């Protein structure tokens, strides 16, 4: 493939996500589970700046510019792996330096690493003038991880299979959330292992439903109508009990949020970030203030928002 005009640097941002609904099927022999989920991209963004370089390298900082603990800066980094995937796809023989500014909690169940990878795919495509199609980018994203395709797409979407088979979900309204994060994360594989352990320990309340997991139509109807109370009634996360088993203080956050006026609360993905649904933006700001005053790391966000995109300023 021929390479087009190469800019010196490209800046891309990609959103974190919350799972409004997550039904987890039984474990397969390969250790994976089929899922049915509803993603919503929210206004908490990872930013990736890709610059032309001879080698492949990455630097990761937080919103204040300080190094981020727990995020690798070698080929274990998902964004760096994404850059190499693009290079192989187009036959590019140079390198790239990625500067990542993280806002999504690390190992927080919000797909921050996946957002980095999606941003890197888009950034390298633009930096190297590759002109890859949306389908090609999606196929590369699916090879990198189950949540990466959604970080490319954004908005609201149904995910099936391992979460990477996506169907956009119509959402006409804005939903306001308050995210409560922790300084320590949870390993997604560890949470799935704990779910399997709890299910094997004769917990009928969290046993997998027979057949292929399916999304509750209530959630999709709520997205179409913008009805907060309807969405609250449909929120579900099969990983929540497992996450709370590994981090019992999450239940305290959910209880505190109910007392502070949240319409509903749910652990986001594999946790430990808790997503609290608010009645509207004003209610979310009050909830953010009250939880912050009580010592929690709380942040008001909204969704849905677009997926990974080049920023021209």
N, C-alpha and C positions, 0 to 999 in steps of 0.2 A: 504494500500500500504506500502511495506517495504521501509525504508529510507536507502539510500546508505551512503558511507563514507562522512562525513561532514567536509568541509574545515572551517577554522576560519573566512574567509571573502571572498567575491566575488565582483569584480568591473565590472560594466556594463555601457556602454554608449549607448545612443539612440539619434537620430537626431531630430531636429525641422523640420517642413515642411512648404512649401508654397503651396497655391492652384493656379495652373496655369489657372484653369477654374472652375467656380462654378456657376451652374445654380440652382436656388431655385424655387421649385414648390409652389403651394398655400398651405396655412396653413390648417392642419387637425383639427378635433374637439378636439384632444388631445393636440393641441398646437404645434405639431411638423410639419416639412416640409420634403417632399422628396427632395433629391438633386441629381445632377449628377456633379461629381467633378473629376479633375485630380490633384493628389497629387504629389509633388516631395520632397523627403528628401534632406536636404542640410547640409553642413558641419558646423553646429552650434549645439553643443551637450550638452545634460544633462548627468551628471555622477552620478551614484548611487552606493554606496558601502554598501553591506549588511553584517552585522556581527551577529554571534550567540548571542542571549540574552534570558533572561527569559521572558521579556515583549516585547510588540510592541511599538516602539518609532521611531521618525524621527527628524533629524536636517537638516535645509536648509540654505545654504550659497550661496553667489555669487562667481564669479571667483576669487575675491580677498580674500575670506574667511569671508566676512562680512554677518551678518544675512540679509535675504531677507524679506522686508516688503510685506504684502499682501498674503503670502503663509502660510496656517495653518500648525501647528505642532501637530495636534491631528487627530482624525479619519475622519475629513473632508478632510485630505490630500489624494489625489488619489493614490499616491504610497503606502501609508500605507494601504489603502483599498485593493490594489492589493496584498500586502503581506498576508493579512488576507484571501483573496480569495484562494490563493495557499494553505495556511495552512489548510483551511476547505476541499479543494479538496483532499488532501493527508492524512488527519487525523493527521497532525502534531500538537503536544500539547505544543511546546515551543514558543518562540517569536523571534523577529529579531529587530536589530537597523539599520535604514537606514540613511546614510549620503548622502545628495543630494547636488551636486554642480551645480548650475544653470548658464547657459549661454544664453538660449532662453528667450526672454523678457516675463515677467509675464503678463498674460492677453493681449498678443500681437498678437493673431491670428495665432500663429505658432505652437500650440499644445505642449507647454512646459510641462504642467501638464500631458498630454497624454504620452509624451516621458518618464516622470518620472515613470508613471504607467507601461509602457511596460518594462522599465529597471528593475523595481522591480519584475515583473513577472519572467523575465529571471534570475535575480539574486537569488531570493528565490528558484526557481527550481534547480539551480546549487548548492546553499548553502546547501540545504536539501537533495541533491541527489535524487530528485523526478523522474527524467527521463520522464517528461511530453512530449507528442507529440506536434508537431507544431499546429495540429488541436485543441488540448485541450487548448493550450495557446491562440490561436486565439479566441476560444469560451469564455474564461474568459475575454480576452481583450474587446470583444464586449459587455459584460455585464457591463464593467466599463465606457465605453464612446465611441462615434462614431469614434474618431480619434485614439484611442489606438491600434486597429488592424494594422493601417498603420504604426505606430511607431515601431511595431514589424517587419513588412515586409520591410519597407524602399524602396529605389529605386524610381521608378515612377509607379503609379497605378491609375486606374479608380475606383472611389468609387460611389456606388449607394445606394438606400434606404435612410438611414440616414447618409450615407457616410462610413458605416462599411462593406458593401458587396464589396469586393475588387477583381479586376482583374489586374494582373501585366501588365504594359505597356512597350513595348520594347523601350528602349532609348539607342542609340548607342553612343551618344556624350555627352560631358560635357557642361553644361550651367553655365555661370558666372552671379552672382547677387550681387547687393549691397542692403543691408537691412538698412532701416532708421527707428529707433525705437524711442519711446517716454518714458518718465519716468512714465507716468500714462497710465494704460491700459483701455480697453473697455470690458464691460460685453457682452459675446456672446448672452445670452438671450435678453439683452437690444437692441442689434443691430438687431436681428431678429424681435423684437417687433417694432422697428422703421421702418424696411422694410415693415411690415404689415401695419403700420400707413400710410406710404407714398403711398403704393398701394391703400389703402382705400380712400386716398385723391385725387383720380382720376389722378394718374400719369401713363398715358398709356405707357410711355417709360420704366417703370420698372415693368409693370404688368407681372404676371407669364404667361408663354407660355402654351397653352392648352396641355393636356396629361401629360405623364410622362417625367420628365427632362432627357435630353440626352446630352452627350458630343459632342462638335463640332469635327468632324474628322480632321479638320485642325491642332488641337493641337497634336493629336496622330501622324499625318504624320510628323509634325515638330520634335517630339521626335525621330522618326525613322531615319529621314534624318539628324538631327543636324542643320537644317536651322534656324538661329536666327531670321531672318526677318519673316519667316513663323510663328514661335512661337509667335512673337510679335503681328502679325495680329490676332491671335486666343485667346489671353489672355482675360479673362472675369471674372468678379466677381459681381454677383447680389447683394451682400451685400455692395458694395463699396459706393453707394449713401447714404445708411443708416449710414454707418460708418462716412462718411464725414458730414452728417447732425448732428451727435452727436459731431464730432470733426472737425470743419471746416478747421482747419489749415492743415489737410491732403491734401487738394487741393493745398495748397501752396507748400508742399513737392513735389507733382507730377509735378507741373509747374516748380519748380526749377530744378528737375531732368531732365526734357526735355531740359532745357536750358544748362545743364551741360553735355549733351551728352548721356544720357540713350537712348537705343533703344526703350524701352517701360517701363511703370510702372503700378503697380497694388497694391491695398490694399490686404494684405495677410489675407485670411479668413475673420474673423469678425474684423480685425484690432486691434490696430492702426498701426502695423508695415506695412511699404510700401516696396515692393519688386521691385527693379529696374533691368531690364534685360540689360546686357552689351554685346557689340559685342564679346568680348573675355576677357581673364584674364587681359591683360595690360589695356584695356579700363576700366575694373572694378576697377583696382587699382587707375587709374586717377580719376574716378568718386568718389570713396571712399575718396580720398584726397581732392578733390574740395568741396564736400559736408561737410566734416569735417571742412575744413577751413571756411566754411560759418556758422558754429555753429551747424550742425546737427550731431546726433549720427549715424554714418554710418559704416557699416562693410561689407567687401567683403567675400562672401561665394560662394560655387559651389555645383552643384548637377548633377545627383543623387548620393546618397551615401547609404551604407547598413543600415538596421534597427538595432534594439537593439542587441548587441552582448557582450559576455564576453571578457574583456580585460585581457590579461595575463601578462601585465607589468604595 
